[in-house]
Amino acid sequence: MSHIFTVRELTTAVKDVLESEFPFVWVKGQAGNISRPGSGHLYFSLKDQDSVLSCVWFKSNQTAAPNTLPDRLQTGQALLCAGRIAVYAPRGTYQLIAELVQDQGTGNLHLEFEALKKDLARQGYFDRDRKKNLPANPLRVGVVTSPSGAAIRDFLKVGHTRGLPATIRIYPCLVQGETAAETIASALEQANLEGWAEALVLIRGGGSLEDLWSFNTETVAKALFTSKIPVITGIGHETDQTIAGLTADCNGSTPTHAAQLIWPERDQIAQRIDELEISLLKSRRQFFRSKRQGLLELEQGLSWLSPGRHLKRLEERNGSAVQELKRAGELFLQQKSGSLVDSTVGLSRTFPASRWDLLEQRVEQLAQRLLSAEQLFCRNKETPLERLKVALDGLNPYSPLQRGYSLVKKKSDGAILRSSSQVGPGEHLDIRTEKDHIPAKVIE
């Protein structure tokens, strides 16, 4: 069974489809059924030979029209309207919410606008890949506009509250009239010749399509297309579309919106500075942590290669050599003594008593030779030991103190000073002489 809609469901479905499919349309026809309630809104219909379309022109949207058009709107008048389709649920009807209402004569300008737009699009004027990026928070901005218009006042008012303090240079031009397009192009060219600005802004307040026509000319489009400096436009109201806006590197919906696109909010700048500060502090901590680890590794390496550690290893080796020498001498004497006893016993058995005295004398001689050999052996071993002792004494950092020198250390970590760059003003030192310790403090 197919779904049965309630009236509300069906009206909502129709509303969603129509409003999504027709967010902004141009419609032409003749005005009729004009109604002017005290609210200032205008209710009328657009009709042609076959159909009628209900329209509402709210008072807030009438500011974009020529001053007299809302008052002189009359039945049968040919109009060109732009706006969005909306469904009025209480009556189940659809209507046009008009945002722009122009005399039909202006409709011919719309046809010219579309023709020029198509031609420039074919030439690549609107291509995204050829447009330049705006500089971030520019400090030198050139503004092409009328110096006496409301647009420059709105632009400066918003710009004063955003971004970092910037210098603004105004390039005066006409923004309406027959010669306006030439003066706009000339001002853009002048700004490019000077090359002072980091970014250019082309702005104008709202108006009818006829009022904004200077910004829909090929002259202005070409000046924007050839500009070497990035250009942002802010022309008319949010609903206004111009050839200049399509050609520019960036298009704001209004002059104030253009200022918002150029300069970020100061709160965002402050937040970015805070983020950079946090990142800097984190990087600094990581840097010092890495350097501290490197210093610890170097300190360990230096402690292994330090003179004190080297002297200690030499002392250990010297002690081991002395012990080994003692053991070798004792073993040598034991071996020789045993051999002597064995030889004496063998001699007493082998030789007669008459030769004993002779052999005894021989033994005494051998003993003397043995003693001499032992002394010579010991002297030969004592000489390297003496050299090692002399070398150890030369490496002793406290030996120069006996000759009148002093040893200066940092009080904080006991490091020996080798250069004045190791200390700063106010640091405490310990000066060691042969017999005393003298405290000191660095003055400058």
C-alpha positions in Angstrom: 0.0 0.0 0.0 1.4 3.4 -1.0 2.2 6.0 1.7 -0.6 8.3 2.6 0.7 11.9 3.3 -0.7 14.3 5.8 -1.2 17.8 4.4 1.8 19.0 6.5 4.0 16.1 5.3 3.2 16.8 1.6 3.6 20.5 2.0 7.0 20.0 3.8 8.2 17.6 1.1 7.2 20.1 -1.7 8.9 22.9 0.3 12.2 21.0 0.6 12.3 20.1 -3.1 11.4 23.6 -4.4 13.7 25.5 -2.0 16.7 23.2 -2.6 16.2 23.2 -6.4 15.7 27.0 -6.8 18.0 28.7 -4.2 18.4 31.8 -6.5 16.6 32.5 -9.7 15.9 35.4 -12.1 12.3 35.9 -13.2 10.8 38.5 -15.6 7.2 39.5 -16.0 4.6 42.2 -15.4 3.7 43.5 -12.0 0.2 43.0 -10.7 -1.9 42.8 -7.5 0.4 45.2 -5.7 -0.1 45.6 -2.0 1.7 48.0 0.4 0.9 47.2 4.1 2.2 49.4 6.9 5.2 47.1 7.6 6.8 48.5 4.5 6.9 45.1 2.7 5.7 44.9 -0.9 3.4 42.1 -2.1 2.8 41.7 -5.8 2.6 39.1 -8.5 4.6 38.6 -11.7 2.6 37.4 -14.7 3.1 36.7 -18.3 0.6 35.4 -21.0 0.2 32.0 -19.3 1.2 32.1 -15.6 1.2 34.1 -12.4 3.9 34.0 -9.7 3.3 35.5 -6.2 6.2 37.7 -4.9 7.1 39.3 -1.6 9.7 42.1 -1.5 10.7 42.6 2.2 11.6 46.1 3.3 15.1 44.9 4.4 15.9 43.9 0.7 14.6 47.2 -0.8 17.7 49.1 0.2 19.5 47.6 -2.8 17.0 49.1 -5.2 16.9 52.7 -6.7 15.4 55.0 -4.1 12.1 55.5 -6.0 11.4 52.1 -7.4 9.4 50.7 -4.3 7.3 53.9 -4.4 6.7 54.0 -8.2 6.0 50.3 -8.6 2.7 50.0 -10.5 0.5 47.4 -12.2 1.6 46.4 -15.6 5.2 47.5 -15.1 7.8 45.2 -16.7 10.1 43.9 -14.0 13.2 41.7 -13.6 13.3 40.0 -10.2 15.9 37.9 -8.5 15.5 35.9 -5.4 14.7 32.5 -4.0 11.6 30.2 -4.2 9.9 29.5 -0.9 6.7 27.6 0.1 4.2 29.5 2.3 2.9 26.5 4.3 -0.3 28.1 5.8 -1.8 28.5 2.3 0.1 25.7 0.6 1.4 28.1 -2.1 4.9 28.9 -3.4 6.2 32.4 -3.9 9.3 34.3 -4.9 11.2 36.0 -2.0 12.5 38.9 -4.1 16.0 40.3 -3.2 16.4 42.4 -6.3 13.7 44.1 -8.3 14.6 46.1 -11.4 12.9 47.7 -14.3 12.7 45.5 -17.3 14.9 47.9 -19.1 17.7 46.7 -16.8 17.0 43.1 -17.9 18.9 43.8 -21.1 21.9 44.5 -18.9 21.5 41.1 -17.4 21.6 39.5 -20.9 24.8 41.5 -21.6 26.2 40.4 -18.3 25.6 36.7 -19.1 27.1 37.1 -22.6 30.3 38.8 -21.2 30.5 36.3 -18.4 30.4 33.4 -20.9 33.1 35.0 -23.2 35.5 35.8 -20.3 35.0 32.3 -18.9 36.0 30.9 -22.3 39.2 33.0 -22.2 40.1 31.6 -18.7 39.4 34.8 -16.7 37.7 32.8 -14.0 40.0 29.8 -13.8 40.9 28.9 -10.2 44.4 27.7 -11.0 45.5 31.1 -12.4 44.3 33.1 -9.3 46.9 34.2 -6.7 46.8 33.5 -3.0 46.2 36.4 -0.7 49.2 37.2 1.7 48.6 36.3 5.3 47.8 39.4 7.3 49.2 42.0 4.8 50.7 45.2 6.3 50.4 47.3 3.1 47.0 47.3 1.5 45.8 49.4 -1.5 42.1 50.2 -1.7 40.6 51.1 -5.1 37.3 52.9 -4.4 35.6 56.2 -4.1 37.1 58.1 -1.1 33.7 59.6 -0.2 31.6 56.5 -0.4 30.2 54.5 2.5 32.1 51.4 1.4 35.5 52.8 2.4 34.1 53.8 5.8 32.7 50.3 6.4 36.0 48.8 5.2 38.2 50.9 7.5 35.9 50.4 10.5 36.2 46.6 10.2 39.9 46.7 9.3 40.6 48.8 12.4 39.5 45.9 14.6 41.3 43.1 12.8 44.8 41.8 12.1 48.1 43.6 12.9 48.3 47.4 12.4 48.5 47.9 8.6 49.1 50.9 6.3 46.3 51.5 3.9 46.7 53.6 0.7 43.6 54.7 -1.2 43.6 54.8 -5.0 40.6 57.1 -5.9 38.3 56.2 -8.7 34.7 56.6 -9.8 32.4 53.6 -8.9 29.4 54.6 -11.0 28.8 56.3 -14.3 30.0 56.2 -17.9 33.7 56.8 -17.2 33.8 54.7 -13.9 35.2 51.6 -15.6 38.2 53.5 -17.1 39.0 55.1 -13.8 38.8 51.8 -11.9 41.1 50.1 -14.4 43.5 53.1 -14.3 43.6 53.0 -10.5 44.4 49.2 -10.6 47.2 49.8 -13.1 48.6 52.7 -11.0 48.8 50.5 -7.9 50.6 47.8 -9.9 53.1 50.3 -11.3 53.9 51.6 -7.8 54.3 48.0 -6.5 53.9 49.2 -2.9 50.9 47.2 -1.8 51.0 43.5 -0.8 47.3 43.2 -1.7 44.7 45.3 -3.5 41.0 45.7 -2.5 38.3 46.8 -5.0 35.1 47.8 -3.1 31.8 49.5 -3.6 28.5 49.6 -1.7 25.2 48.1 -2.9 23.0 49.2 -5.8 21.0 48.0 -8.7 22.5 46.1 -11.6 22.6 49.3 -13.5 24.5 51.1 -10.7 27.1 48.3 -10.5 27.5 48.0 -14.2 31.0 49.6 -14.2 32.2 46.4 -12.4 30.7 44.2 -15.2 32.8 45.5 -18.0 35.7 43.9 -19.9 37.9 46.9 -19.1 37.8 46.3 -15.4 38.0 42.5 -15.8 41.1 42.8 -17.9 42.8 45.1 -15.3 42.1 42.5 -12.6 43.2 39.7 -14.8 46.6 41.3 -15.6 47.2 42.6 -12.0 50.5 41.2 -10.6 49.3 42.0 -7.1 46.6 39.8 -5.6 43.1 41.5 -5.7 40.1 40.9 -3.5 36.7 42.5 -4.3 33.8 43.4 -2.1 31.1 44.9 -4.3 27.4 45.4 -3.4 25.5 43.0 -1.2 25.7 39.3 -0.7 23.4 38.6 -3.6 25.2 40.8 -6.1 27.4 39.0 -8.6 29.8 40.9 -10.8 32.3 40.2 -13.5 34.9 41.9 -11.3 34.1 39.5 -8.4 34.4 36.5 -10.7 37.7 37.6 -12.1 39.4 38.8 -8.8 41.7 36.4 -6.9 39.3 36.5 -4.0 35.7 37.8 -3.8 34.0 39.1 -0.7 30.3 39.5 -0.6 30.5 43.1 0.8 33.1 45.7 1.6 33.2 44.6 5.2 33.4 41.0 4.2 36.5 41.9 2.1 38.2 43.3 5.2 37.3 40.1 7.1 38.9 38.0 4.4 42.1 40.1 4.3 42.8 40.3 8.0 42.2 37.6 10.6 40.6 38.3 13.9 43.0 39.5 16.6 41.9 36.7 18.9 43.0 34.2 16.3 46.4 35.9 16.0 46.7 35.9 19.8 45.7 32.2 19.9 48.3 31.4 17.1 51.0 33.3 19.1 50.0 31.2 22.2 50.3 28.0 20.1 53.7 29.0 18.8 54.9 29.9 22.3 53.8 26.5 23.6 55.5 24.8 20.7 58.7 26.9 21.3 58.7 25.9 25.0 58.2 22.3 24.1 61.1 22.4 21.6 63.3 24.2 24.1 62.7 21.5 26.7 63.4 18.8 24.2 66.6 20.6 23.1 67.9 21.0 26.6 67.0 17.4 27.4 68.9 16.2 24.4 71.9 18.4 25.3 71.8 17.3 28.9 71.9 13.6 27.8 74.8 14.4 25.6 76.7 16.1 28.4 76.1 13.1 30.7 77.6 10.8 28.0 80.6 13.2 27.6 81.0 13.4 31.3 81.1 9.6 31.6 83.6 9.5 28.7 85.8 12.2 30.3 85.7 10.4 33.7 87.1 7.3 32.1 89.8 9.3 30.3 90.5 11.7 33.2 94.1 11.9 34.7 92.9 10.8 38.1 91.3 7.7 36.7 94.4 7.0 34.6 96.6 7.4 37.7 94.4 5.0 39.6 94.7 2.4 36.8 98.5 2.8 36.7 98.7 2.4 40.5 96.7 -0.8 40.2 98.9 -2.1 37.4 102.0 -1.1 39.4 100.7 -3.0 42.5 100.0 -6.1 40.4 103.5 -5.9 38.9 105.2 -5.6 42.4 103.2 -8.6 43.7 104.1 -10.6 40.6 107.8 -9.7 41.0 107.7 -10.8 44.6 106.1 -14.1 43.8 108.6 -14.7 41.0 111.6 -13.9 43.3 110.4 -16.2 46.0 109.8 -19.0 43.6 113.2 -18.5 42.0 114.9 -18.6 45.5 112.9 -21.7 46.5 113.9 -23.5 43.3 117.6 -22.6 43.7 117.6 -23.5 47.4 116.1 -26.9 46.6 118.7 -27.5 43.9 121.5 -26.4 46.3 120.3 -28.9 49.0 120.0 -31.7 46.4 123.4 -30.9 45.1 124.9 -30.8 48.6 123.5 -34.2 49.4 124.7 -35.7 46.2 128.1 -34.2 46.6 128.4 -35.5 50.1 127.7 -39.0 48.8 129.7 -38.8 45.6 132.8 -36.9 46.6 135.1 -37.8 49.5 135.4 -35.6 52.6 138.7 -34.3 51.4 137.0 -32.4 48.6 134.2 -31.1 50.7 136.0 -27.9 51.7 136.8 -27.3 48.1 133.2 -27.9 47.0 131.9 -25.7 49.9 134.1 -22.9 48.7 132.6 -23.4 45.3 129.1 -23.4 46.7 129.9 -20.1 48.5 131.1 -18.6 45.3 127.9 -19.8 43.5 125.9 -18.3 46.4 127.6 -15.0 45.9 127.0 -15.1 42.2 123.4 -16.0 42.9 123.0 -13.1 45.3 124.6 -10.7 42.8 122.2 -12.0 40.1 119.3 -11.5 42.4 120.3 -8.0 43.1 120.9 -7.3 39.4 117.5 -8.7 38.6 115.8 -6.6 41.3 117.7 -3.4 40.1 116.5 -4.1 36.5 113.0 -4.4 37.7 113.3 -1.3 40.0 114.2 1.0 37.1 110.8 0.7 35.2 109.1 1.1 38.6 111.0 4.4 39.2 110.0 5.6 35.7 106.3 4.8 36.4 106.6 6.6 39.8 108.1 9.7 38.1 105.3 9.6 35.5 102.7 9.3 38.2 104.1 12.2 40.0 104.1 14.3 36.8 100.4 13.6 36.3 99.4 14.4 39.8 97.4 17.7 39.6 98.5 18.7 43.1 102.3 18.5 42.4 102.5 22.1 41.0 101.2 23.3 44.4 104.5 22.4 46.0 106.2 24.8 43.5 104.0 27.8 44.4 101.1 27.3 42.0 97.4 27.4 42.9 94.5 25.2 41.9 91.1 27.0 41.2 87.8 25.1 41.4 84.1 26.1 41.0 82.4 25.9 44.4 79.2 24.7 42.9 80.4 21.4 41.2 84.2 21.3 42.0 85.1 21.7 38.3 88.8 22.8 37.7 88.9 26.2 35.9 90.9 26.3 32.7 89.4 29.5 31.3 87.5 32.6 32.5 84.6 31.7 30.2 83.7 28.9 32.6 82.5 31.3 35.3 80.2 34.3 35.5 79.8 37.2 37.9 78.7 36.2 41.4 80.0 32.6 41.3 81.9 31.3 44.3 85.4 29.7 43.8 87.8 27.6 45.9 91.5 28.5 45.5 93.8 25.7 46.8 97.5 26.3 47.7 99.9 23.7 49.0 98.7 24.2 52.6 95.4 26.1 52.5 92.0 26.7 50.9 91.1 30.3 50.0 87.4 31.1 49.2 86.8 33.7 46.4 83.9 35.2 44.5 83.9 36.5 40.8 83.1 40.2 40.7 82.9 40.9 36.9 
